[in-house]
Every structure is written in structure tokens, then in C-alpha cells.
Amino acid sequence: MNSRYIWHLHEFFKKVWVRVISFTVLALVSVVLARVLSPFLPEAIALQIDENTVADMLGILTSSMLAVTTFSLGIAVSAFAAATQSATPRATTLLQEDRTTQNVLATFLGAFLFGLVGLIALHAELYNESGRVVVFLFTVAVIGLVVVALIRWIGHLMKFGRMGDTLDRVENAATESLAERLKNPYLGGRLYTGTVADNAIDILSTETGYVQHIDMQELQKCADKADIEVYVRRLTGAFVHCGEVLLSVTAKSIEDDKIDAMRRAVSLGSRRTFESDPRFCLIVLTEIASKALSPAVNDPGTAIDVLGRLIRILSPWQEAKDTEVQFSRIFVPPITAHDVFEDAFRPIARDGAAVVEVQIRLQKALASLAVIVPEAFELPATKMSQEALVRVKESSCLASDVAAIESAAQLVPKATKEKVGSSTI
């Protein structure tokens, strides 16, 4: 896990205004370079570019980019609203952080600011004849960037915000997040089995929110200094209220400043994040399926599509074996296969209980995962299969539909209780 400073920096650079500022900086750099490089430019070149040429180019750039930026922002907002209505509001975060959209909007708005700063400097007579050549070259480069951005934007709008695009983004986020957790199942620490020493001291939260990031490096540093062991009691994605236990440490007593340092290592926020919270990614994907199964939408095809994506996401699951320990004093609880199956399949089993096509596909999905990773998924797949059958029998399905679903359920391997201990990462 990265330190919280790197994590905050990563979140900072996701903001679109950071890219916009870069164009403003480019405009200011052009002003400085125009004055610095003007003595070295041939006078013949300077005479070929008059003040009106540069002013006209900057004026066209400024006026056109303001209109294009306003229009593009309207399109982006419409895409966000469409994703909220057709998919789920939680998925709009991925659309808002889309790099292509951010780069295009930043290019348009940045080009406007570049032209505005250039015009102000030009009318303030900050450039001499040679300096206008430098500004001209910078302006041509910015226009080239705008043309490239327009071409990318046109291609991007063909799919941006559509249901398939939103599903792809959530699936990719889930795949990446789960792959990172499979690589570091205990975040670089050691397995925490749920047992804490009797003399352990609990470190309580002073805020209310979701755990967004855990700075393992900082926790290890504090543990080394105090010669203690730290037990992480709340993983990323957990909702924590004031006074709830965040961490436990094996110490008879510990200074307040060390407690504050360890408490700061656990970053809380108002919402869950996709990067380090694979369970949240699965929940968002399942929310889309649940919404598609609602009477108002009645789109079982999307729910079936989601089930296929869940198989792809969970197929790489593997048991934690011989994991590298980077933070020997930190104990972290695992994510269990039972938790993952409840997040991914229970809402679909509940909301699609009366839809025979969805239930058959659900049983086949559970059977596929039980075959792909039997040591981890057989037990939760069997449990979820039986739970789904109970829901079907209590719904309004015809007897023939129930029989078809029961036939599909026979494909799910029946797990034994001995496998209950091998379903974690």
C-alpha cells in the first residue's frame, strides 16, 4: 500500500482543474520565453509575423474554445445524468475520472485561458517583434493539441456514458482492484484471524465515514518505534462511526502522540472508493443488475450480462499462499469468498427471483466459479445456489420454471463442510 501522501497526491491529480492550470502555466511560460529567446531569433523571421496575425489567432482561439468548452461540458453532464438514471449513481465517479474526458475538457478550457493570457500580454506590449514569433509558435502548437482533442472527443462520444461503457468501466475497476488485493491479500502485512491479545489497547475513530486508505508504512513505522503489534480492525470500505475501533495494539500503555499518528494512518472519507475496495466494485456492478431487474426498467438482459462479467472478475481468485510480508508488525483481516459471493450474487438472486432466465444464468454462473476455483468457491457457491432456490420457490414462478432452475442448480458442485477454511484471500 502506498503512503497516504502518495495516495492524496494520486487523488489530487485526478482533478480536471489540475490539467487546466497546466495550460495557464504554458501561457505564462510563453510570455517568459518570448522575452528570453527574442534576442536569438533572426530578424527576418520576426518581420514576417506582424502583431495583427498573432492577435487574430489568439482571438479566434479564445472565442471558439469558450463555446466548445461550454458545449462539451453540457455533453459530459448529460452523460453523467444518463449513467445515474440507467446504471447507478455510484458509477458516475468512474465517468467523472475518465482521462479522455478530463484531457479533452482541460485542453479546450486551457486553450481558452492560453489565448486570453496571450492577448493580455500582447496588448500590454510585453512582446517585441522577435517575441511575437515565440508566441506564434506556441499558439500553433496549442491549436494542434485542440485539433487532436476534437478528433478524440468525437470518437469518445460514440460510447461515453452508454450502459455498455459504464459496465466496462465498473468491470475494469473491479478487476484491477481485486487483482491488487490478490497480489497483497493482507496489504503487505500478516494474516489477522480475528483474535486479539487480552491486554490490547483499542484505538478509536474520531470521525464518521468510510475507510478509504490504510497507510501500512506509517503503521509499521509507529509499531517499530513503540515495539508493538498493530491489528487492523476495519478494512477499506468499512463504515466507521465516532468511537468505533479502528486499530488494536499489543501494549500495556502507549503515548497519545503515537495513537494520533496511527489514527491518521487510516484515512476516512464520505464515500467508498474503487481503487482499494474490490467489494465496493462488485456492489456497484450488482446494483446495475438490480436496477435492470426492477419493474420500472424490466431489462433482464443487463442482469445476465452482469453475471457474465462477475465470472470474469472472480475467475482469477486464488488462495493466499506464501505471501510476501513487508510489514511484519501489522495484522490485516482477509476478504472472504463468502463476503464476495454475498456482495456479487445475493441482490441478483433476490431481485430476479421471479425471472427464470436470470435464475438459470445465476445457477450456471455459480457452477462455473465452483469449477474454476473449487477450493475457495465450492462452499459459497453451494450456499448461494440453495438460497437462490428458496427465493425462487417462494416467488410467483410456475412449476415448470422452478423445475428448469432446479435442473440448472444440479450443475453446482455440492461442497463439504471441510472446505470452509480455505475461502479467503
NORJOSUL-V409720 format. One line per field, one symbol per residue. ss: DSSP state (2 for helix, 1 for strand, 0 for the rest). A space follows every 10 residues. Layout:
# NORJOSUL-V409720
ss: ???
This chain:
# NORJOSUL-V409720
ss: 0002222222 2200022222 2222222222 2222222222 0022222200 2222222222 2222222222 2222222222 2222220022 2222220022 2222222222 2222222222 2220000022 2222222222 2222222222 2222222000 0022222222 2222222222 2220000001 1000000000 1111000011 1111022222 2222220001 1100000011 0000111110 0000022222 2222011110 0000000222 2222222222 2200000002 2222222222 2222200000 0000000001 1100012222 2222222222 2000022222 2222222222 2202222222 2222222222 2220000022 2222222220 0000002222 22010
